[in-house]
Amino acid sequence: MWNEKLIEKLTGPQIVNDSKTPSGRVHVGSLRGVLIHDAIYRALVSHGFDTSYSYGIDDFDPLDGLPADAEPWLKDYLGYPLCNVPAPEASSATDLADHYISEFLGIFSELGVGAEIYRTRDLYRCGRFNAAIDAILNNAHIVRKVYAEVSHAARASNWFPFQVICEQCGKIGATEVTDYDGKEVSYECKPDLVTWATGCGNRGKVSPFDGNGKLPWKLEWVAKWHTFGITIEGAGKDHCTKGGSREVAAACLRSIFGENPPLNVPYEFFLVGGAKMSSSKAVGTAAREMADLLPPEVLRFLMIRTPPRKAVNFSTDCDYLVKLYNEHDRLVESHLSGRATAEQEKTLQMIKVDPQSTAYHPVGFQLLTALLQLPHIDVEKEIKRRSTTGPSTLDKDSLHKRLRSARYWLEHFASEEDRLALQPKVPDSVNRLRESQRAFLSLLGSRFPRDRITEDEYQSFIFDMARLTPIDHRLAFQALYRALFDKDQGPKGGALLSYLDTDFLIERFSEVAYSVDGFWHETSVTPELCEGWISEHEQSISEMEFALLVNAVMSAGPSPDSGRSLSGRGVVEVYARLDNGREHTMRVLSIDFGGEGVDLAQEAKRLEKYGSGFIQGLAEKFRLSFKERAPIRITQEHMDTPMHHFPTQASSGES
């Protein structure tokens, strides 16, 4: 796993650090940094390193823009340190920074993140940064040189990397320091220093220590790395470009303190629908919303499974979430079955919230969203009833988390297409399905098991009926969802059937009408294709049967006594059972007929003659024994009235 490779050459104690400026409601992208560093920290712990993980709240930064949810009065505080800006009136927070970060920090414990939290304002105020500030100010000429050489940013010869809190107006974002005498800095609060805040014009001298001001954030990085001895700290890719802030900070650390910078872990953006997010502009999804949407283990899985240098492009679309949950659940099931690889076990260690949090049997997200939309179902009760061993405490806890997640998604993100409603009758759209799809539904109704079976057995039953129709399984499931929800997609079919009433399902599927003639036209194959299939599966065939079928289509006439022309087809249905128990149907179109005065008995004899020769030829060529399943069968349908019953008597195969 990527975090294991990252630490394989490290030695000695390790200090992992990450931080965030709470300038607005924190978006989910910031969680990626939190969890990447947490994954590194966990890997260090698992390998016995003396290590710690700290997370800083950079609340001494100035308010340099209005958050998306800002009230009008907040504009008066532009330029103030975030920790000195009042919280919104309805908030219980101590200040604006605390207001925004508290929600974010509340997610840490939910995700199993045990980072030690510190606030940058406290580091300044208690004097922890005093020595670093003094060294940096005394080497301002070096900082100016680094800016010029590394980022090609020219600074005036009297520019010093520090900003004080103006003693007159309280702003930190509008002040500029022009001198340092070893004890105090000279500064001016300039009206036009920045576009987002207006300085008061005050000039003065003040000590730079004990919280009277702060370093620019690139130098604040340097102060943290030096003061704490940080050995690992990554950053978003926008900070890690050539000549970017990370490179500037690293060069300053080397030049001023003679120290190497922490191991960098550049990470790509977390995108939502392809868009980068911003806390202050409220672009994207808030971290709190994401934590409400995804259970903790699934959220960790989303963030950690992707190597840091690859972007995560998240979507709240149903298809994306179903895939995410399914991939997570396969990982858990591989662990529970004892089939997990060493890499999978390491991934599980990284996504767990507590030592047992992934040791449960997950219930699929798509199934839960469907069941929650069926008002007659008590989801928890039904899932418990279907458990063969009885759900464990962890199973119940997992189910509760997933139900909350599914409800939240349905309430906030589900589109109209995602919403399911069990239709009170066969939807009109079913009549627009292919004849073979409608025949499949009819077969489901005629063969549906009366006794309750397991989800997996229902799933196998659907596939069995698709092979016996025969129809591609994707078209089969589309037909299933159309008949029940008037949608093309839905939850896992077997699981869904296990929660619905048997009599209702039999009645619903049996009501579906189809044209036998059209059905045969769609599903019949040539003799050559039939032979090819038998040749391909010859070694695994355990039993062969056949049946002869004739269907006539009667044209509409003015009265029952008037002459009507008949047209139709005759087919040989071949049934092959394989060693694995699965049965397949091949329908070979053998004769066509049409016109007035057609004698169906004669057409049946013609089919019988052809069928005997065809089956005998197969038996001799492949040395197989064929059993006739039933006597030849003749059916009729009116052109304007499709038949409602599946015409064959093929038995169901078992999987």
N, C-alpha and C positions, 0 to 999 in steps of 0.2 A: 504494500500500500504506500501511497505517496509520502505519508508522514514518517513511515519507517525508513524509507530511503533518505529522507531529509536529515535524520539524526544519526545515521549509521557511522559517521566519521567524527561525531562530537565526543569530547571528553570533559570531565570536570563538572562543577555545579553549573546549572543553567537557570537563567531568569527570563521568562517569557512575558512580553508586555504588549498591550494593545490599548487604544484609547478612542474617545469619541467626543466631538464638540456638539452639545445638545442645542442646536440652533432652531429646532422645530421638532415636530413629532418624528421619532426615529423610524426610518424605513427599514424594510426587511434586508436590504443590501448590507446594512451595517452588521447584521447577524452573521454574515458570511465570515467577516474578519474575526468575530468573537469565536465562532466554531472552528475555524481553521486553526487559530492559536490554541484552542482547547484540545483539538485533536493532536497537535504537536505536544502539548503538555501531557496528555494521557500516554502518548507513546514514550515520552521520557520517563514517566512514572513506571510504566510497565517494564522498562529496561533498567530500573533501579537507580536512575539519576537522582542526585540531590537537586531538586527543582522547585520552582514556584511559578505561579501565573498571576499577574496583576493586570488590572484594567482601570485606566484613568478616565476621569470625567473632566474634560478640558473646559471648565466653567468660568475660567478667568478671561477667555477670549471675548472680544467685543461683540455686541449685537450689531451685525453689519448688514442686516436685511430683515424685513418683516416676514415672519412665518405665515403660511397660508391661512391659518386660523386666527391671525392676530386681530385684536380689537383696536379701534382707532387710536386710543390713548398710547399704545405701545410705541408709536413713531417718536414720541418725545424722549424715549430712552435709547434711540439709535446712538451707538458709540460707547455706551456704558458696558462694563463687564457683565456678562450674562448673569453672574451670581449676584449682581447688584440691581438687577431689574426685577420689579415685583412680579409675582405670579398672577395669573388671571384671578379675578375676584372669587370665582367659585372653586378654585383649587385649594387644596390643603398643603401645597408645597411651600417651601420657605422662599423660593425665588423662581424666576423663569427657567433657569437651567434645571433646577430640581423638579420643576413641573414636567418638563419633557423627558428627563432621564429616568424618573421614578417608574414610569410605565415600562420603559425598556429594561431596566434592571430587574423588574418583577418577573421577566421572562427567563432570566438566568437560572433560577432555581428549578423552574419547570423543565428546562432543557438539561439539567444536571451539570451546569457550568459553575465550578467552584472558585472562580477568580476572586482575588482580593481586590476590593474596590477602594480607590483613592480619588480625592478631588484635588485638582491642580491648584485651586485657590489656597487650599490648606498648605500645600508645599511651599508656596510663596510666602504666606503669612507667618508660618512658623520658622522661616529662615532656612528651610532645607535647601533651597536653591541659591542661597547667598554667595557661597564660594564659586559656584559655576557662573553666576551673573558677573561677579567681579572679574573672573578670568576672561570671560567673553568681552566685557567692556574694555578691559585693558588690551585686548587683542582685536579691537574693532577694525584696525587696518588690515588684519589677516582676513577677517570676515568680508570686508569690501573687496579684497583681492580674489577671494574664492567666488564671490558673486560674479565678478567680472570674467574670471577665467572659466568657471564651470557653467554658469547659466547665461553668460553674456549680458548681465544686468549691471549697469553702471550705477554706482552710488557716490554721492558727493563726499568730499574729503572730510566734512564735518558731520557725516551721518553715523549714528551709533545704533546698533541693533537692540533697541529697547524702547518701550513705550510706558510712560507713567500715567497714573490716574490724575487727571487735572485737579489741582487743589481747589479750583474755583467752581467748575461745572460738573466734575465727577466723571467725565468721559475719558476713556482710554484709547479709543479708536482714532481720535483726532490729534493726538500729541506726537511731537517729533523731538527726539533728543539730539542735541548738537555738541555736547561735551561731557566729559567725565573726569573728575579730578581725583578719583580714588575713594571719595566719600560720597559725593553728590553728583547728580547729573543736571545739566541745564536743559530746559525744555521750553517748547512753545505749543500752546493749544491752537492749532491753525484752522481758520474757518474753511479753507479750501484744500486741505490735505487729502481728503477722500470725498467721493460723491454722495456717500450714504449717511454722512454725519457732518455737522457743522461745529467747528471748534469755537470757543468763546474768545480767543485772542489772548488769553492769559499767558504770561511768561513767568518762569520761576526756576528755583533750584530745589531739589529734594533728594533724599537718599533713595537709591534704587532697591533697597533691601526691605525684607519683612512685609512684603505685600503692597508696596507703594507703586508697583508697576509690573510689567511682564516682558519677557523676551518674545520676539516674533516666533511663530510656531516652528519654523525650521530650526531655529536656535534653541527653542524649548525642547525639541527632540534631543538635541545635543546635550542639554542640561540633564534630561532624564537618563539618557544612556550613560553619561558619566557618573551622575549621582547614585544611581541604583545599580550600576554594573550590569545593565540589561544585555543579554547575549543573543536573544532571538526576538525580532519584531518585524513583521511583514507590513505591507502597505498596498493599497489599491494601485493598479497599473498606471493610473494617471499621475501618481506621485513618483513612479519608478522609471520614467522616460529619461533619455540622455539629457543631462543638464537640468533635470527636474529637482524637486524639493528633496527627495531622498539622497540624491548624489551631492547636493549642496551641503546637507546636514552631515553626511559621512565625511566630506572633505574638511569641514570645519572641525569635526571631532578629532581627526588625525592631526590637523595643523595646530590646534590650540592645546589639546590634551595628550597628543601622541598615542591615542588609543584607536583600536580597530572598531568599526561600527558593528552592531549586532548582525547576525545572520538575517539576510533579507528573504522574505517569502512574498514575492509579488503575486497578487491575485487579481484575476479578471473581475469584471463587473457582474453583479447579479441583476439580470434584466427581467422585467415583467412585460410579456408581450413584445419583446424586442427593444424596450425603452429603458434607458438608464434612469435611476431614481434620484430624487433630491429631497432631503428633509425639509428644508426651508420652503421649497416650492410645492411640497406635497405631491410630487410626481411618483407614482408607483404605489405599492401596497405597504402600509404601516407594519412594523414588526409585530405589534400586538395583534393585528388582524391575521397575519400569517400564523401566529401561535394559536389563535382561535380556530383557524381553518385546518391546520395539520396537527395530529398528535405529536408529542415531543420526539418520539423515535423516528417517525417518518420525516419530520422537519430536519432532524440531524442527518438522516440518510440523504435527503435532498442536498444539503449543504456540503457534506463531507465526502460523498462518493466521487464527486468530480474533482480532479486535481486542480489546485489553485490557479494554474495558468490557463485553464479553460473556463469560458464564461458559462454561467448557468442562466438559461433562458426559460423562466418559469411561466406557466400559464394556469389560469383558473378554469380553463375549459375542462369539460368532463373527461374527454379522451386522454388529456395529459395527466389528470389526477388519477384516473383508473390505472394508467400505465405505471405511474409512480408508486401507487399502493401495491400493485401486483409485483413489481420488481422488489420492493421491500419485503413483501410477504413470502416470495420465493426464497429470499435470503433466510428469513426466519424458519421457514419449513425445512430448508436444507439442514439447518442446525438441529431442529427437533428430530429429524429423521436420521441424524448421524452422518449425513452425506456432505456436510460442508467442507470446503477446502480450507487450507490454512489461511489463505487470503480472505475468504469469506468470514472466517472466525475473527480475524483482525478487524474487519469492517464492523462486525457485530459489537466488538468491544468499544469501537469508536462511537456507535450510535446509541448505545444503551444509556438510560437515564439513571438507573440504579442497577445493582448486580443481577436482578432477575427480570428487568423490564422487557426483555425480548423473548422470554421463555413462555410465550403464550401461543395459542392457536388463533391466528387472525381471521376476522370475518371481512370479506371483500367490501370495498368502499362502494362500488357500483350497486351491489346487492342492497346495502343498507340504505342508499339514497332512494332506491326503488321501493323498498319495504316501508320506508317512512311516508311514502306517498300513497300507501294503501291503508286507508283509515281503519279497516276492519281487523288489522293485524297488530297484536301486541308483540313487537319485535323481540324484546328481551325474553319474554316468556317462550316464544316460538323457537328462538335459538337455543335456549336452555333445554327445551323438550327434544330437540334434535341431536343434542350432544350425547354420544355413546357412553362417555365416562363421567359426564357431569362437568360443567365448566369450573375451572379452578378460580381462586381469588384473582389471579393475574389475568385470566381470560375475561372475567367480569369487568375488571378495571380497564382492560384494553377495549372491551365492547363499549363501555361508557364513554371513553375518550373518542372512539370512532363515531358513536352516535352524535356526540356534541359537534364533531367535525362535519358530519353529513348534514346535520340540521343547519349549521352555520353556512355551509356552502349553498344549500337550497334557499336560504333566506337572502343571502347577499350576492351570490355569483351565478347561480343557475340561470341559463337562458330558457326561453320558452320551449326550445327544442329538447332541453334536458328534462323538462317536467313530464311526468308520467301520470296518466289517469287510466285506470282499468275501464275499458269501454263497456257500456251496458249491452251492446249487441255487436255483431260482426260489422266492423267498419266498412264503409263503401269502398275504401281504397283497396281492400282485399280483392275486390273484383277486377282490379287493374293489375294484379300480380300475374306472373306467368301461370299457365295451366299446370305446369309441373310443381310450382310452389303451392297452388291450391290443392293439388292431388296429395302433396306431402302432408298438408294440414288435415285433410280427410283421413289419411292413413294414421296420423297421430290419434285422431278421435276413435278410430276403429280398434286400435291396438293399445290404447292407453291403459296402463296397469291400474286395476281397481284397488289393490292393496298398496299402502304407502311404502315407498322405497327411499333409499338415501339420495342425497343430492348428486353424488357421482353416478348412481345407477340411473337417475333421470337423465343426466347428461349423456350417458352411454345410449340410453333409449332414443334420444333425439338423433344421435349420430347413426344408430341402427336404422331408423326409419328413413333417414336421408339416403343411406346406401341402398335401401330396398326400393326407394321411389323410382329410379335413383336421381339425386339432385345434389349439386355442390352444397357443402355444409353452410357456406356463407349465405346462399340464397335461402336455405332452410331456416336459418335463424332470423333472417329478415322477415320471412313469412310469419314466423312465430310471434315476433314483436308487433307486426302489423295487425295480426288477429287479436292480440290482447290490448295493445296500447295505441294502435294507429301510428306507430313510429317504426323507423328502420333499424333502430338500435335499442339495446336494453341491457340489463344485468345478465350474468351467467345463466343460461337457460335452465340447466338442471337445478340450480339453487332456486330460481324463481318458481319453477313448477312445484317444488317441494313445499312452498308456502301457500299455494293456491288450492282451492277446493277441487277435489277430483271430479265430482259430478259436473261442476261448472266447466272445467277444462274439456271433459268429454263432450258435453253439449256444444260448447263453443266451436271446437275443431270439427265436429261432425256436421255442423250447419254449413260448412264451406262447400260450395258447389264448383264443379269444374267440368270441362268437356273432355271426355275420354279421347276423342279423335285428336283434339289439339294437344293433349297430354302425350299421346303416343308420338305425334309428329315431333314434339320437342325432345323426347327422350330416347327414341329408337336409334340403334346403331346398325352399321352394315355387318354382314356375316364376317367380313375380314377383320373388323375391329373386335368382334366377339372372339374370334379365334386368337387374335393377338393378345387379348387380355388373358385367356386361358393359358396360352403359351408362357406368358410372363409369370403367372402364378401356379403353374402346373405342379411344382414340387410341394406346394403347401395346401393343395386342395384335398379335402377329406370327404366331400360328398357333393354330388351333382343331381339336380332335379330340373324338370322343365314343365311348361304348360302351354297349351295352344289357346289363343283368344281371338275372337272375331268381334268387331264392333261396327255397327252400321249407323249412319247418320241419315235421318229421314228429313227430307226437305219439307218446308211448310206448305200446306195445301188449303184450298178454300173450305173443304169439308172432309170428314173422316172417310167418306166413300170415294172421294176423287182420287185420281191416280197420283201417286207420289214417287219420285225417283229416290233411289237409295245410293249412297256412296259409303265407302268405308275402307277398313284395313284389317289385315290379319297379322298377328305377331306371334313369334315364338319367344316366350320368356324363359330365360335360363337363370337358374339359381345356383350359386356356388357357395358352399360353406368351406371356410379355411380352417387350418389347424388351430388358429387362435380363437375359433368360435364365431367369427364375424361372417355374416352372410351378405352376398352381393347379388344384385339383380342386373341382368342385361336384357334389353328388349330389342329383338331383331325384327325389323319390319320385313314381312315375307310376301304379302299379297296386297294388291289394291283392287278395288272394284267400284263400279258406278253405273248409273243409268236406270231406266224403268224396267220393271219385271225382273229385278235381281233376285235370285234364289239363294237365300242365306245358307240353306242346307248344302247346296252345291259349293258355295264358297268355303264352307267349313271343311268339306271333303278335299277341296283344292289345298287348303291350308294344311290339312292333316297329311296329305301326300308330300307336300314340300317339307313340313316339319319333321316327318319320319326320316326323310333322307338327310336333312340337315343334322339332326341329332345323331343319326347313325354315323354320319361322316365324322362328327366330333369325337364320338366314342372310339372309333377305329383309329383316328389320327393321334389322339392323346391317350389311348388305352384307359378310358374312363368308363365308369358305369353310370348311366342316367336312369333316374326313376321319374315316372310321370306323376306329377303332384295331384292332378285332378283331371277329370274328363274335359274335353274341349268345351269352351264356354262361349256363348253368343250373347251379346248385349246390343241394345239399340238406344239411340238418343235422338231427340228432335233438335233440329238446328237451332231453335230459339229457346230450348230448355235443357241446359247442361245437366248431366247426371250428378248425383250427390254422393255416390258411393265409389270407393276404390274397387276396381273390377277384379283384382286377383285375390287369391287365397294364400299368398306367400306367408310363410311363418316368420316370426320375428327372430332375427339373429341375436346372440348374446355376446356381450363384451366383458 
